[in-house]
C-alpha cells in the first residue's frame, strides 16, 4: 500500500491495488486567487504540483476513483472538475453528492455512513472545520476511513482536534491517520484545521497509529510550516510515529 502527497490535501492512496485520488486541487500556482477573509495578497495555491501537466494527465488516467471530503476550492477546484473523467467514481458524503452530479459527474457514490466498494470498506467520519461563527461559515466537512482485510487508513480531512476525532479513532482503530496541519486561520477567529498542538493530541490518543501530516505550505492562510511542526514533533519525541509529507513524496504504508 502506498500514499503520495501531491500538494495541500491532494493525495493518491493505493490500497490493495486500487488507486484513489483524494481532494484534488489540480490548478496551476495562483489559479485560485487570494484567500478570502484574510489580509494576504498572495495568490493560491502558493506552489505548483510537483510534476508537469503531461505527467498529471498521465497520472489521472490511472485513477480508479476520487474521494472528496468537502467542496472548498483547495480540495475540489475548477481544474479538477475540468480534467477528471466525468464517468470516474466520485466517493463523497451524501451532503455534497448532488452538487458534484450537477457538475457533470455521472458515477457519484454517496457514503452516508458506510459501504463496501470493491474490496474496500469505506466509512465517513465527522469533522469540525473551526469554531464559533467561522466554523459555521465553513460548513459541514467529513473525513473517510478506508479499510481492507490488511489495513485501515483514516483521513481526517479539514478539522480541528475535538472530542469527535477521538471517538472516530476509538471506533475505527486505524493503522494510519492522515491529518491536515498548518493551523490555517482567517483574519478573525481560531484555527480551522489542526495546529501542531492538535497533532500531538492525535498522536497521544492513538499511540499505535502512524500519523501523516498534509496541508502544508500550499495555501496562504496556514500559519505553521513544515519546519515549525517538525520542531514540535521532535520536542515531544514523536519522530517514530508522526511524519510530515513533502509535495510529491511517496511512502509505503505498513500493513497488519
N, C-alpha and C positions, 0 to 999 in steps of 0.2 A: 504494500500500500504506500502511495506517495502523495505528498502535498507540495504544491508550488504556489508561492505568493507572486502574483503578477504586479499588483500595486494597490495600495489602500486596503480595501476589504475584498478585492477580487482574487479569488483562489481557484486553483484547479486541484480537485480531490480525485485521486484514482483509488477506488475501493473495490477490491475483488475484480479488477479488470474493467470496471465501469468508470468513465470519466465524467465528473460533474463540475461544471463551472459555476462558481458561487459569486453572487453580487457583482455582475460585470459592469465596470466603468471602463469603456474602451476608447473614449475620445482622446484626442491629442492634448498635449500640455496646453493649458489655458483655455480649452474649449468650453468649459463650464462657466467661466467668468468669475466675478467677485463673489465671495461668500456673503449671503445676506446676514443682517443682524450682527455685523462686525465692522470694525473700523479699518480693516485691512484692504489695501488696494491691489493685493496680489491676485492673479488670475489662476483659477483652479481647473484641473489638477496642477499641482506645482511641478510635477515631473512627468515625463513621457513613460509609456510602457517600456519594459526592459528589452523589447525586441521590435523589429521593423513591422511595417504594415503588412508586407508579404508574409512574414513569419506569423503574424497574428491570424491572418486569413487561413493559413495552413493549420494552425492550431485549432481554430474554430471548426474545421472540417472533421476533427477527431473527437468532438464533444458528443457525449451520449445524452446529456440533459443539462439544464440550467436550473439552479436554485436561487430564489430571490427572497431575501429576508424582509425588505420593505422598499418603497419606491423613491426614496430620496436620491437625487441625481448622482451622488458619489457612490451609489450602489446599483443604479439602473439608469444609465444615461441615454441620450439620443443616439449615440453611436452604437450602443448595444442593441437598441431597438431596430436600427437600420441594418446592422451587419449580421445579426443572428438569423438562422434559417427559421422561417415562420412556422415550420412543422416540427421543430425540435421540442421535446417535452420541457415544459416550464413548471418547476415544482415551487409552490408558494402557498401561503395561507389563503383560506377562503376569502378573507377580507379584501385582498388585492387581486384576486383571480379575474374578476370581471374587467377591471381596468387593463390588465395585461391582454385579455382576449380582445378588447376594443382596439388595442394597438396592432392587431392583425395576427396574433399567435393562435394557432388552431389546436394545439395539444397542451392545454393548460391543466395541470394536475393539482387540484386544491387539496391541501392537507389541513384538516380542521383539528385533528388530534394526532392520529397515527394511521399509517397504511403501509402495505407491502408493495414495493415496486421492484420488479426483477427479484434479485435475491437480497435486497436491502430493506430493512425496516426503517421507515422514516417517521420521525415524530417532530411536531412543532413544539417550541418552548416559549415561555413568556420572557419579556424584557421590559425595561423601563428606560426610555431614551431621555433621561434628565428628570428634574424635579420641578414642582410648582407649576407656574404658568408656562415656562419654557417647555417642560416635559409634556404638558397638554398640547402645546402647539406642534411638537414633534410627532405626535400621533402614536398609533399602535404599531409596535415593532415585534418581531419574533426572532427566534433562532431555530436551529434544527439539530436533531440527533440522527446520525446515520449509523445504523448498527447491523453487523453481519454476525455470522457464527464465530468469526475470528477476532473482531474488534468493534469498538464503538468510538465515534467522534462527535463531540458536542461543539457546535459552532454557536457561540452565544449571541452573536450579532451586536448591533449598536445598543448597548445597555450599560448602565452603571451597576455596581455591586449593590444588591439589596436582598432581602430575605428570599425572594422567589428564585434567585440564582442558586442559592444554597439548596433550596428544595429540588430544583431541577437536577443538580449534581447528585443529590441523595437518591433521587428517583431513578436516574439512568446510569449512574456509576460509570461514567465514560472513561475510557483509557486515555483519550486525548481531549483537551479542551482548547478551543481557539477563541481568543478574546480580542476585542477592539480596544486598543490602548490609545494613548495620546492626549487624554484629558481635554478633548475638544470642548470649547467654551465660547459662547457668544458674548456680546458686549455687556449683557446683564445675565444674572443667574449663575447657577453652579454648572460644573461639567456635565456633558450629556452622554459621554462614554467613559470607560474606565480610566481612572488615574492609576499611577504606579502603586498607590496605597490599596486601591481596589484589587489590583492584580495580585498583590501579596496576599490579600484575603482569600482570593480564589485558590492560590497555592496552599495556603494553610488549611482551608476547608477540604481540599482534595489532595492530600499528600501523596497518594498513589497514582495520581494522574500526571501526565506530561502536559504542560501549558505552553501554548504558542501564541505570540503576540503579533498582531497585524494593525493596520490603520494608522501607520506612522509616516510622517514627513511627506504626505501627498496632498493634504488639504489644509488651508490656511488657518483654520480655527483651532487646530491642535496645539496644545501648549507644552507637551512633553515630547522630546525626541528620543531617538534610539539610545544616544549616549546617556541621557538623564535616566532613562528607565533601566538601562544596564547597570548603572551605578546603584540603583535601588535593589536590583536583583542580587548584586554582589554583596551589598551591605547586609542583606537578610540571609545570605548563604544559600540561595536558591538556584545556583548556577547549574546544578544537575537535574533540575526539574523544569525550569522556566527558560524559554528560548525566544529571542527576537528574530523574526524572519526578515531577510533583506529582499528588496524587489528583485524578482527573477529567481530567487533561491528555491531549489527543490530539495526536499528532505524525505527520507524513508521513515514511515511511522511504524513503530514496533507493534506487533500483534501478540495476542494472548497465546 
